[in-house]
Amino acid sequence: MRRLVSTLAALALAAAVPVAAAGSASANQADHPHVTTVWVTGDGSHVSLSRWRVDEGPVSFRESTTNSGPGGSQITLFRLLGKATVNTFKADLANEFSSDPATAAKGTRGLNRDISATGLADVQKGYPISVRVDLRPGTYYLMDLGNFFGSMGPSGPPDPALTKFVVRDSGRDSSTGEDGSGWHTPTVWLTSADRFVGPSHLPAKGSVTFRNVADTIHIAQFSPVKKGTTDKEIQAYYDSGVMTPPPFALDGPTFGLDVLSAGTHATLTYDMPPGTYVMQCFVADDVTGMPHAIMGMHKVVVLK
Ligand SMILES: [Cu+2]
């Protein structure tokens, strides 16, 4: 029971209220000559794209949302692996969000096996984010779970609409291409020990590269917290199992990296209010089903 209570508390923290003022933050970034740009708009339930077909290689997705609800848009880009189908993926997804820990663990194992996901991002209205990834040829899908998370917490399994996206084989060897690592952006590693490893200060306006060097999917959701909040306080809150909102939580826009599969990376370019945030992962552990955040996958960072 304590585990479930803590899970709900984690979700409550994740669904912080967005600020009303919508600063027209433009997530600009220098365009590499060979980077393809795709504009992505979510409404909390559906994803629309400026184009549905690109050549393999680096792609910059300029993501924004029209959803002013607390969930904004939480957009995932993925392709199916092996014998997985859309139906097996949806079954994995339903398991992942089960309130039964054993079922949630099974969901994570299924997603680790059945998809390769590279973001995209979780955004609020007025705070667009660019996500740069390197894509190999294949058929991809996008979904937006913003409305699913925007309610008082998930109720029932998600059944998202999927938008198809095709990456063509251009004949060139994309493995030797620019992978974004030459940008000299700050890097956050998502590790097998279920920890974020990276700098304690990140830009409030700029780019951060996330590299998943673990054996499981992870996310990195940023929520504003009071200045001076420590990871020790956050862990004590989770360990206490209380259902009240975290005393360190602040209202303000949340944002972050959506699902990133093991062995992949993505670079987020954003312009968010400076301040103290906690970066957290709410993926269910693939054995215990406990959210990674409760197991310690949280990291306080200052954005300035
Ligand atoms: Cu994680």
Residues whose N, C-alpha, C, O or C-beta is under 5 A from the ligand:
A	BS01	CU	I217 H218 I219 C281 V283 H292 M297
